[in-house]
Amino acid sequence: MRKQYKLVSCTINGKQVEKMVDVRASLTDMLRDDYRLTSVKKGCEVGECGACNVLINGECFNSCIYLAVWAQGKEILTLEGLSGPNGELSDIQQAFIDEAAVQCGFCSPGFIMSAAEILEAGREFSDDEIRKLMSGHLCRCTGYENIFRAVKKTMLRRLGKEKEAEEV
Amino acid sequence: MYVGKKVTRVDAYDKVIGRTRYTDDLCDKSAYIVKILRSAIAHGKVVSMDTSEAEKIPGVVRVFTCFDVKEKHYFPTAGHPWSTDPSHQDVADRLVLTEEVRFYGDDIAAVVAEDEVSAAQALRAIQVEYEEYPFVLDVQEAMKEGAPQIHKDYPHNILKHTTIRKGNYEEAIKEPGLRKVEGWYETPTVQHCHIENFICYAEMEGDRITVVSSTQIPHIVRRVVGQALGVEWGRIRVIKPYIGGGFGNKQDVLYEPLCAWLCMQLGGHLVKIDIPREDTFASTRVRHAIRSHIISWVRPDGTYAARKLEAYSDQGAYASHGHSIVAKGAGAFPQLYPCENVEVDAYTVFTNKSVAGAMRGYGIPQAMWAVECHTEDVAAALGMDPVAFRRQNLMPVGYTDPFSKNELYYDTFNQCLDQAMEAIDYKRKFREYQNQTGEIRRGIGLAMFWYNTAVWPISLETSSCRMVLNQDGSLQVQLGETEIGQGADTAYTQMTADVLGVPLEYVHVVSCQDTDVTPFGTGAYASRQTYTAGFAIRQTALLLKERILKYAQELTRMPPYNLDIVDGKIVRITDGRILMTLGELAAEALYSLNHSQHLSAESTSQIKSNAYSFGCTIAEVEVDIPMCKVKLLDIVNAHDAGKLINPALAEAQVHGGMSMGIGFGLSERLLFDEKSGRALNPNLLDYKLSTFMDHPRLKAVFVENPEPTSAFGTKALGEPPACSVAPAIRNAVCQATGVAVNEAPVNPHTLFRRFTEEGLL
């Protein structure tokens, strides 16, 4: 069988790009192989672990079960695009550092992207809601405890609740 | 001073911006892709293989079958230090591809292709003809007369049987008035589930092979690849980048030998083996399922007269870490609750299942399941309080193990119990949850653990370190002991900065190990690294400091004993005056027209001591009896790991271990089909790893009794947090319902059976 290619134009981390892509490729493959955005991790390639999560038009998806050709015309944000041009960290990235929410770091990009989506909602979620919203990700190092702290603290801080954030 | 402080991880920034490179991120895209053909039977022989259709698929480079392995170099895979004594060497029973099939998922052929899709298509196009043999999946069935023989040199499939005999069990049980308490306790096959699957790639340069691998043990991988290929070990170079978790699975040599072998067959072309999740479950390593039988003879006052343990450890199809696992657990049995008369028989037995190897806790989570479930049962049989009964029988202060010379120096067990009980409000909850009725009930339970740091005197303990001073006074530090997510590099940075007397940011720990340049060390396992690397770091930093101060004498005319390095400056200690900065000294040393010197130090510490690490878990649960469901409401782990090098990272380690323990206790089990031997749930959907929603807040508390034998007062913490969680949960369920569940995990399947048997349903 001969390979079939298709031109995919999209915005990745704020930059308009286009490339010929194998129609069978996943968005994970395109981001990793064609654009060398290696924060997009492969842990299962069937949508179970969440390590490959990226934002597509502001919504978090498992990029491993999202075809690359579907990215046509979309705005994609990977972890590489979350920090500023001079390496400035976003609040959620800083919180992952401060709360020791990073260990081996392999699941961290996916978690941070999901957290970014949740935080963009700009509202206060209950503890159970945070757990449910983050439950599409698996982590074997942290027991999720410090990730929970990082997400909840950042959420409260964005809502101006500095005192409550300290108590998490 | 940095040791003891909550210093930020040295690799955290790169990890949160997505810059950290793992094995796959480093592999050039020109790599050939390898897919491994797995046997579709559990036991038998490959008679023939037809690869002709597979080879016609465009993109396929070559198909290698087990029949292409002409030179049969059998190799061991356990990540143990090599022993020059043949009687202490691991069993060499693996080949890169095998004709003899011993489990469903064995490695019988490999497709090499230019891309993933062609490789996958080719796998499906290979026709295999087998001669099938009967197979056996149960560990005790495998020991019976007439059971299928899995390896020819091991009658009754027993890889090893060891015993411990203390006092006289048979005489002791004749004492009048004894109460006999007996139980069978069973733990399941579980898997490590590191989020990065196993991956490696290999390429030749000259006549040498470079293997880049997601491993915990680069120097051991070098040796084993050399053994597997039958080439000089110096021709193998192993590089270990950042890895996405290991938990013991990557303390085994997995597919590095096959990758290197394929690379050699293909003229040294770059080849990559990226194991899919399903194969990681079924065909890398799993935790040994262990079935334990304990008999205790107890006096009415709650003291033990005699005790007996039989443990049957399910090795699966190949020896891997073998008997070491159940032997470690068996060794804990007479020590945690000492008794004058003890008999222990530990068996490791081959079955036609996935291969069992090292996994966080190395036999202790299985042993603590048996021992701590049983301890609860004994206390209940005597009508004694579970805490008071344990306090009465636990290893006493001053206890010394005659073999390892390990000693319990402090009243650690009681201190851990006290702290954990206070943190979770144990006494009030225990009182409130007595004698409940109704469908929804709560309970609180506890379990203790014992864990031995490092592997001396069973095996070699050695660590080597190199420190190189840069022109600006900063330095590189290299160790064979690896960062696998636990935060080792950060701990090493803190230790080095303190001993040398420099600011933290002066210390650059080289995270990547490369066997061509990294000093020898055996790697990440046995919760050994903070303890063992600590010796090498202190010794090497002192050596470097001596050289620096000697050079300082040339520049300052002051004798070294009147000088010190403080905060990166050369200080005259007699008056505290700063004479120069370390950067000024280092630049002068390198560029001096009078006496140029590269200031560095390298040394080896062989460690002939180790240390007990202790603690406990208390768990609070709510049990929905009709639904057969357990909800974990609250949980705390208390640990004495000696002085904590970094309390924030220590706490994070404990959380992760607790999470693994929660899965072990409540949900995880790799199932095998009785009819075929095939793993039934080798994926992250059907294998129930704990998720964000399955945990309450995780609490960790510490008792910091400094370990006297340690270079920094510290000892094991990597594995201990996973050791006592599951039995604590089981004991909480027992308090809630009165039902003792002896088979982990305590999931709805198990509870339905037990609640039915006990008349609750």
Boltz contact constraints between the chains, C-beta under 6 A:
constraints:
  - contact:
      token1: [A, 38]
      token2: [B, 25]
      max_distance: 6.0
  - contact:
      token1: [A, 39]
      token2: [B, 18]
      max_distance: 6.0
  - contact:
      token1: [A, 43]
      token2: [B, 195]
      max_distance: 6.0
  - contact:
      token1: [A, 44]
      token2: [B, 277]
      max_distance: 6.0
  - contact:
      token1: [A, 44]
      token2: [B, 684]
      max_distance: 6.0
  - contact:
      token1: [A, 48]
      token2: [B, 684]
      max_distance: 6.0
  - contact:
      token1: [A, 48]
      token2: [B, 685]
      max_distance: 6.0
  - contact:
      token1: [A, 49]
      token2: [B, 195]
      max_distance: 6.0
  - contact:
      token1: [A, 49]
      token2: [B, 684]
      max_distance: 6.0
  - contact:
      token1: [A, 51]
      token2: [B, 195]
      max_distance: 6.0
  - contact:
      token1: [A, 79]
      token2: [B, 18]
      max_distance: 6.0
  - contact:
      token1: [A, 80]
      token2: [B, 18]
      max_distance: 6.0
  - contact:
      token1: [A, 83]
      token2: [B, 17]
      max_distance: 6.0
  - contact:
      token1: [A, 93]
      token2: [B, 16]
      max_distance: 6.0
  - contact:
      token1: [A, 96]
      token2: [B, 16]
      max_distance: 6.0
  - contact:
      token1: [A, 97]
      token2: [B, 8]
      max_distance: 6.0
  - contact:
      token1: [A, 97]
      token2: [B, 12]
      max_distance: 6.0
  - contact:
      token1: [A, 97]
      token2: [B, 16]
      max_distance: 6.0
  - contact:
      token1: [A, 100]
      token2: [B, 648]
      max_distance: 6.0
  - contact:
      token1: [A, 100]
      token2: [B, 652]
      max_distance: 6.0
  - contact:
      token1: [A, 102]
      token2: [B, 12]
      max_distance: 6.0
  - contact:
      token1: [A, 102]
      token2: [B, 15]
      max_distance: 6.0
  - contact:
      token1: [A, 103]
      token2: [B, 485]
      max_distance: 6.0
  - contact:
      token1: [A, 104]
      token2: [B, 244]
      max_distance: 6.0
  - contact:
      token1: [A, 104]
      token2: [B, 245]
      max_distance: 6.0
  - contact:
      token1: [A, 104]
      token2: [B, 485]
      max_distance: 6.0
  - contact:
      token1: [A, 105]
      token2: [B, 15]
      max_distance: 6.0
  - contact:
      token1: [A, 105]
      token2: [B, 20]
      max_distance: 6.0
  - contact:
      token1: [A, 106]
      token2: [B, 195]
      max_distance: 6.0
  - contact:
      token1: [A, 106]
      token2: [B, 196]
      max_distance: 6.0
  - contact:
      token1: [A, 106]
      token2: [B, 244]
      max_distance: 6.0
  - contact:
      token1: [A, 107]
      token2: [B, 195]
      max_distance: 6.0
  - contact:
      token1: [A, 108]
      token2: [B, 15]
      max_distance: 6.0
  - contact:
      token1: [A, 109]
      token2: [B, 18]
      max_distance: 6.0
  - contact:
      token1: [A, 131]
      token2: [B, 692]
      max_distance: 6.0
  - contact:
      token1: [A, 131]
      token2: [B, 693]
      max_distance: 6.0
  - contact:
      token1: [A, 134]
      token2: [B, 692]
      max_distance: 6.0
  - contact:
      token1: [A, 135]
      token2: [B, 691]
      max_distance: 6.0
  - contact:
      token1: [A, 135]
      token2: [B, 692]
      max_distance: 6.0
  - contact:
      token1: [A, 135]
      token2: [B, 693]
      max_distance: 6.0
  - contact:
      token1: [A, 138]
      token2: [B, 689]
      max_distance: 6.0
  - contact:
      token1: [A, 140]
      token2: [B, 193]
      max_distance: 6.0
  - contact:
      token1: [A, 140]
      token2: [B, 194]
      max_distance: 6.0
  - contact:
      token1: [A, 140]
      token2: [B, 245]
      max_distance: 6.0
  - contact:
      token1: [A, 141]
      token2: [B, 245]
      max_distance: 6.0
  - contact:
      token1: [A, 141]
      token2: [B, 485]
      max_distance: 6.0
  - contact:
      token1: [A, 141]
      token2: [B, 656]
      max_distance: 6.0
  - contact:
      token1: [A, 142]
      token2: [B, 655]
      max_distance: 6.0
  - contact:
      token1: [A, 142]
      token2: [B, 656]
      max_distance: 6.0
  - contact:
      token1: [A, 143]
      token2: [B, 655]
      max_distance: 6.0
  - contact:
      token1: [A, 143]
      token2: [B, 656]
      max_distance: 6.0
  - contact:
      token1: [A, 143]
      token2: [B, 658]
      max_distance: 6.0
  - contact:
      token1: [A, 143]
      token2: [B, 659]
      max_distance: 6.0
  - contact:
      token1: [A, 143]
      token2: [B, 698]
      max_distance: 6.0
  - contact:
      token1: [A, 144]
      token2: [B, 692]
      max_distance: 6.0
  - contact:
      token1: [A, 144]
      token2: [B, 695]
      max_distance: 6.0
  - contact:
      token1: [A, 145]
      token2: [B, 655]
      max_distance: 6.0
  - contact:
      token1: [A, 145]
      token2: [B, 698]
      max_distance: 6.0
  - contact:
      token1: [A, 146]
      token2: [B, 652]
      max_distance: 6.0
